[in-house]
């Protein structure tokens, strides 16, 4: 029995392609390729069998990763960079967290000025900051030393830790701390059992940023580098002035793997959703 025209399903109109979304998707892909292509080439060149940087490569080899182990300044400077990065993040948190907690809860007009002042080390050009700290630390008889390098990197680490903690702590209601105080907890117990667990993701996120910035910091490290305190970026720059072989690409790949590994460790311990949660 044939259906009447009234019972027949209406014909579906073909959907017009959304050229705006298509163009946006192509733009995003092209932009990501533009950003990642140089990194991909650096990683690829680190496996080159040629004695100089050339692309495309004539063959594959691991000799330049062996060169990293054989060339003592690479390993020594990498160890110095790791020490400086971890210690500067620790001391940056030690100094930045109390300042952020005070600025977040204080009703004083000075609190806003202090929170803005905490951004000064990353607002001032690195060359100017390094030059001024060199004069200051030299006047304090510290000169070019591991301690001076650590102080300089700590100064830059403070803004990253303080700003992330400030943002997290401002999003937390004060009722939790008030409830702990009403129940008889001291200020120390309130901080350790209530405040610290709540701001811990912000502390680790800021410390991670500080570590990554320290590992890649060339201008400040250049002012305080010596035979025993050169960081990896300074040694890489000095090496490229005399040689231009793929070992630079190899040590750059190792440096990137350290940064990626740090991100993965933090993601496993806390999770991106916890670091960004209000």
Buried (B, 14 or more C-beta within 10 A) or exposed (E): EEEEEEEEEEEEEEEEEEEEEEEEEEEEEEEEEEEEEEEEBBBBBBBBEBEEBEEEBEEEBEBBBEBBEEBEBBBBBBEBBBBBBBBBBBBBBEBBBEBBBBBBEEEEEEBEEBBEBBBEBBEEEBEEBBBEBBEEBEEEEBEBBBEBBBBBBBBBBBBBBBBBBBBBBEEBEEEBBEEBBEEEBEEEEBBEEBBEEBBBBBBBBBBBBBBBBBBBBBBBBBBBBEEEBBBBBBBBBBBEEEEEBBBBBBBBBBBBEBBEEBEEEBBEEBEEEBBEEE
